[in-house]
């Protein structure tokens, strides 16, 4: 069981990584900087139980990510 965080702001990666380590230590957090990377993680590193998509994600079609 893993969580996938899609965000183009690497500073937020550290925040969420620390949050998961503190509150969900058994759930590894995988971070992707763009949708293409996230889709690769979904294909090869799954299964994922949680998906977090940054609402301010730039240059990505968030609707397409949610369908995948």
Backbone as CSV, one residue per row, in Angstrom:
resi,resn,N_x,N_y,N_z,CA_x,CA_y,CA_z,C_x,C_y,C_z
1,UNK,0.842,-1.161,0.000,0.000,0.000,0.000,0.897,1.236,0.000
2,UNK,0.664,2.137,-0.977,1.458,3.350,-1.120,0.535,4.525,-1.410
3,UNK,1.092,5.719,-1.261,0.379,6.950,-1.613,1.166,7.650,-2.716
4,UNK,0.443,8.244,-3.661,1.071,8.961,-4.767,0.694,10.436,-4.668
5,UNK,1.704,11.294,-4.617,1.509,12.734,-4.523,2.023,13.368,-5.800
6,UNK,1.147,14.079,-6.522,1.523,14.735,-7.774,1.549,16.236,-7.517
7,UNK,2.747,16.800,-7.612,2.918,18.226,-7.306,4.188,18.718,-7.983
8,UNK,4.128,19.903,-8.590,5.319,20.435,-9.253,6.154,21.340,-8.344
9,UNK,5.790,21.417,-7.076,6.524,22.219,-6.106,7.258,21.272,-5.149
10,UNK,8.549,21.133,-5.337,9.318,20.169,-4.542,9.385,20.532,-3.057
11,UNK,9.160,21.801,-2.720,9.135,22.176,-1.306,7.965,21.498,-0.596
12,UNK,6.861,21.344,-1.296,5.715,20.659,-0.709,5.965,19.166,-0.559
13,UNK,6.831,18.608,-1.387,7.166,17.185,-1.252,7.703,16.912,0.149
14,UNK,8.609,17.773,0.609,9.207,17.584,1.932,8.148,17.671,3.029
15,UNK,7.241,18.623,2.883,6.161,18.784,3.855,5.308,17.516,3.940
16,UNK,4.883,17.005,2.799,4.042,15.812,2.781,4.818,14.552,3.191
17,UNK,6.083,14.483,2.825,6.906,13.344,3.243,7.012,13.306,4.766
18,UNK,7.259,14.449,5.378,7.336,14.514,6.842,5.989,14.196,7.485
19,UNK,4.908,14.673,6.879,3.569,14.383,7.385,3.300,12.887,7.379
20,UNK,3.642,12.226,6.286,3.408,10.786,6.191,4.297,10.019,7.167
21,UNK,5.544,10.434,7.305,6.440,9.758,8.247,5.920,9.869,9.674
22,UNK,5.351,11.015,10.014,4.865,11.238,11.377,3.535,10.547,11.656
23,UNK,2.608,10.582,10.688,1.250,10.100,10.953,0.892,8.782,10.274
24,UNK,1.597,8.450,9.205,1.326,7.207,8.470,2.650,6.501,8.165
25,UNK,3.387,6.096,9.185,4.745,5.574,8.953,4.799,4.294,8.117
26,UNK,3.703,3.573,8.021,3.707,2.325,7.249,3.310,2.532,5.789
27,UNK,2.959,3.758,5.418,2.540,4.037,4.047,3.615,4.876,3.354
28,UNK,4.352,4.277,2.413,5.361,5.049,1.686,4.701,6.074,0.763
29,UNK,5.303,7.243,0.674,4.811,8.301,-0.197,5.719,8.396,-1.412
30,UNK,5.124,8.287,-2.596,5.842,8.426,-3.856,5.435,9.775,-4.440
31,UNK,6.424,10.601,-4.817,6.145,11.933,-5.334,6.467,12.002,-6.822
32,UNK,5.576,12.634,-7.574,5.774,12.840,-9.010,5.646,14.322,-9.311
33,UNK,6.518,14.821,-10.190,6.515,16.240,-10.501,5.553,16.597,-11.624
34,UNK,5.190,15.631,-12.447,4.251,15.889,-13.532,3.398,14.648,-13.786
35,UNK,2.337,14.846,-14.538,1.385,13.770,-14.786,1.995,12.563,-15.467
36,UNK,2.899,12.786,-16.393,3.537,11.668,-17.096,4.301,10.773,-16.118
37,UNK,5.007,11.387,-15.190,5.732,10.616,-14.175,4.747,9.831,-13.305
38,UNK,3.642,10.481,-12.945,2.636,9.816,-12.113,2.066,8.593,-12.818
39,UNK,1.797,8.713,-14.109,1.259,7.573,-14.853,2.271,6.431,-14.912
40,UNK,3.554,6.758,-15.027,4.589,5.717,-14.997,4.620,5.017,-13.642
41,UNK,4.530,5.788,-12.565,4.492,5.181,-11.230,3.273,4.271,-11.086
42,UNK,2.139,4.720,-11.605,0.915,3.917,-11.517,1.075,2.582,-12.236
43,UNK,1.775,2.592,-13.367,1.953,1.366,-14.147,2.953,0.408,-13.516
44,UNK,4.023,0.945,-12.935,5.137,0.093,-12.540,5.384,-0.008,-11.035
45,UNK,4.872,0.912,-10.230,5.176,0.910,-8.799,3.961,0.685,-7.910
46,UNK,2.835,0.323,-8.489,1.604,0.161,-7.708,1.639,-1.062,-6.828
47,UNK,0.610,-1.335,-6.136,-0.663,-0.614,-6.101,-0.591,0.580,-5.153
48,UNK,-1.423,1.581,-5.435,-1.524,2.770,-4.611,-2.896,2.803,-3.961
49,UNK,-2.928,3.179,-2.702,-4.200,3.247,-1.981,-4.699,4.679,-1.843
50,UNK,-3.820,5.662,-2.104,-4.189,7.059,-1.930,-3.523,7.889,-3.026
51,UNK,-4.292,8.842,-3.562,-3.781,9.746,-4.583,-4.002,11.177,-4.122
52,UNK,-2.944,11.960,-4.150,-3.019,13.382,-3.789,-2.568,14.175,-5.001
53,UNK,-3.431,15.060,-5.496,-3.098,15.870,-6.660,-3.154,17.335,-6.234
54,UNK,-2.050,18.030,-6.411,-1.968,19.441,-6.055,-2.963,20.244,-6.895
55,UNK,-3.790,21.034,-6.252,-4.809,21.830,-6.948,-4.188,22.922,-7.816
56,UNK,-2.966,23.316,-7.529,-2.301,24.353,-8.308,-1.333,23.776,-9.344
57,UNK,-1.483,22.525,-9.671,-0.603,21.862,-10.625,-0.667,22.581,-11.968
58,UNK,0.472,22.988,-12.473,0.536,23.756,-13.711,0.803,22.829,-14.902
59,UNK,0.341,23.234,-16.048,0.629,22.530,-17.306,0.182,21.080,-17.313
60,UNK,-0.840,20.745,-16.571,-1.360,19.387,-16.548,-2.883,19.432,-16.641
61,UNK,-3.440,18.446,-17.214,-4.889,18.318,-17.280,-5.302,17.425,-16.116
62,UNK,-5.720,18.043,-15.010,-6.044,17.282,-13.793,-7.164,16.285,-14.014
63,UNK,-8.095,16.595,-14.893,-9.191,15.656,-15.163,-8.668,14.357,-15.752
64,UNK,-7.668,14.445,-16.637,-7.105,13.234,-17.214,-6.380,12.400,-16.157
65,UNK,-5.710,13.055,-15.224,-5.029,12.326,-14.152,-6.030,11.589,-13.269
66,UNK,-7.161,12.193,-13.030,-8.149,11.553,-12.164,-8.805,10.353,-12.842
67,UNK,-8.864,10.341,-14.150,-9.442,9.217,-14.887,-8.506,8.026,-14.880
68,UNK,-7.191,8.287,-14.964,-6.209,7.210,-15.016,-6.264,6.403,-13.770
